[in-house]
């Protein structure tokens, strides 16, 4: 299950306080787009409460709401926060490696590797 770094937890609380919603949390959900070679895409939004069937992840009082489908795609991901010369924002990383079958890569023939997204029926990776 996804975890929240201490830095991300502090930033979540800061944002929610500034929005006047200190009791709310962030929702992470599967975004638009496809699997792609970078894996599934995720989006983050403020949500005032957990939904039915959501998992609630907490760190330092910061809450993250995750629906069952998204939780399966996240695996052991970690919600972090970065700030550098390019800007700042939340990031989802995989300190223990991407979830099983959650990555895509190109095989030696230039097509999707076996078991990766896009393998089998018609591709889906940018391989070739």
Backbone torsions as a table, in degrees:
resi	resn	phi	psi	omega
1	UNK	NA	148.7	180.0
2	UNK	-61.2	147.0	174.7
3	UNK	-121.4	167.5	179.7
4	UNK	-119.3	126.4	176.6
5	UNK	-69.4	160.7	178.3
6	UNK	-61.3	-40.6	180.0
7	UNK	-63.3	-43.8	178.9
8	UNK	-65.1	-39.5	179.0
9	UNK	-60.9	-44.5	178.6
10	UNK	-61.8	-41.3	-179.1
11	UNK	-68.1	-39.3	177.7
12	UNK	-58.8	-48.7	-179.3
13	UNK	-62.6	-39.5	178.9
14	UNK	-62.5	-46.5	-179.3
15	UNK	-64.3	-46.3	-177.4
16	UNK	-65.9	-36.5	176.7
17	UNK	-64.6	-44.0	179.0
18	UNK	-63.3	-30.9	179.1
19	UNK	-84.0	-2.4	-178.8
20	UNK	73.5	24.8	-177.9
21	UNK	-130.0	55.2	-174.0
22	UNK	-63.2	-20.1	179.9
23	UNK	-89.7	-6.9	-179.3
24	UNK	-77.5	-175.7	176.4
25	UNK	-144.2	-176.0	174.1
26	UNK	-104.2	144.0	174.6
27	UNK	-108.7	130.7	172.0
28	UNK	-108.2	132.8	-177.3
29	UNK	-145.2	160.1	179.2
30	UNK	-69.3	125.9	-177.9
31	UNK	-89.4	-177.0	177.9
32	UNK	-69.0	177.9	-179.9
33	UNK	90.4	179.7	-176.3
34	UNK	-108.7	-159.4	-177.2
35	UNK	-73.7	-49.9	177.8
36	UNK	57.3	169.6	-178.8
37	UNK	-74.6	-12.0	176.1
38	UNK	-95.2	2.7	179.4
39	UNK	91.0	-173.4	-179.0
40	UNK	-66.4	157.6	177.1
41	UNK	-102.0	148.0	179.9
42	UNK	-127.2	150.1	176.9
43	UNK	-124.9	159.3	-178.1
44	UNK	-131.4	136.0	178.8
45	UNK	-146.0	158.3	174.6
46	UNK	-75.0	137.0	177.3
47	UNK	-137.9	137.5	-175.5
48	UNK	-81.7	-12.3	178.7
49	UNK	-162.5	161.7	176.0
50	UNK	-74.4	149.1	176.1
51	UNK	-95.5	170.9	176.8
52	UNK	-59.4	130.4	178.3
53	UNK	82.3	-1.8	178.3
54	UNK	-71.6	149.4	167.1
55	UNK	-95.3	136.5	177.5
56	UNK	-110.0	121.1	179.0
57	UNK	-108.1	132.5	-179.0
58	UNK	-128.9	147.7	171.4
59	UNK	-151.0	126.1	177.1
60	UNK	54.8	30.4	179.3
61	UNK	88.1	-7.2	176.9
62	UNK	-86.3	136.9	-177.0
63	UNK	-113.6	142.5	176.3
64	UNK	-127.8	126.4	180.0
65	UNK	-103.3	131.0	-176.8
66	UNK	-135.3	123.9	176.1
67	UNK	-76.0	163.7	-173.6
68	UNK	-60.1	-42.8	-179.0
69	UNK	-62.1	-45.7	-179.9
70	UNK	-66.4	-39.8	179.2
71	UNK	-57.7	-40.1	179.0
72	UNK	-64.9	-33.4	179.7
73	UNK	-80.2	-26.9	-178.7
74	UNK	-77.5	-33.7	-178.2
75	UNK	58.8	-127.4	-177.6
76	UNK	-98.1	39.3	-179.0
77	UNK	-67.9	168.0	180.0
78	UNK	-134.4	126.4	175.2
79	UNK	-86.2	119.3	179.3
80	UNK	-121.7	179.7	176.7
81	UNK	-138.3	130.1	178.5
82	UNK	-120.7	151.0	175.6
83	UNK	-143.8	116.8	179.1
84	UNK	-148.4	-168.5	-176.3
85	UNK	-62.6	-18.4	179.2
86	UNK	-87.7	-11.8	-178.8
87	UNK	133.1	-161.9	179.5
88	UNK	-143.7	155.9	178.5
89	UNK	170.0	171.8	177.5
90	UNK	-78.0	146.1	177.6
91	UNK	-134.0	147.7	174.7
92	UNK	-110.6	119.2	-178.6
93	UNK	-121.4	167.4	-179.3
94	UNK	-124.9	83.2	-177.6
95	UNK	-63.8	-21.8	179.4
96	UNK	-105.1	17.2	-177.4
97	UNK	91.6	155.5	-179.1
98	UNK	-63.8	152.2	179.1
99	UNK	-59.8	153.5	179.2
100	UNK	-52.7	125.3	178.6
101	UNK	73.8	4.0	-176.0
102	UNK	-92.9	5.9	-179.7
103	UNK	-121.6	167.3	-178.2
104	UNK	-131.7	148.1	175.9
105	UNK	-159.6	166.8	-178.0
106	UNK	-98.0	136.3	177.9
107	UNK	-83.6	178.1	-176.7
108	UNK	-63.9	-21.2	179.8
109	UNK	-89.3	3.2	179.4
110	UNK	89.6	-6.8	177.4
111	UNK	-98.3	177.5	-179.9
112	UNK	-59.8	141.7	179.0
113	UNK	-72.0	153.7	-178.8
114	UNK	-58.2	129.2	177.5
115	UNK	87.1	-13.8	178.8
116	UNK	-81.5	167.5	179.1
117	UNK	-62.8	144.5	179.6
118	UNK	87.1	-8.7	178.2
119	UNK	-77.1	150.8	179.0
120	UNK	97.8	-101.9	-169.3
121	UNK	-93.0	86.0	168.2
122	UNK	89.9	3.4	175.6
123	UNK	83.4	-143.8	-175.5
124	UNK	134.4	-15.3	176.2
125	UNK	-90.4	168.1	176.1
126	UNK	-91.4	39.2	-179.1
127	UNK	-91.7	157.4	173.2
128	UNK	137.2	NA	NA
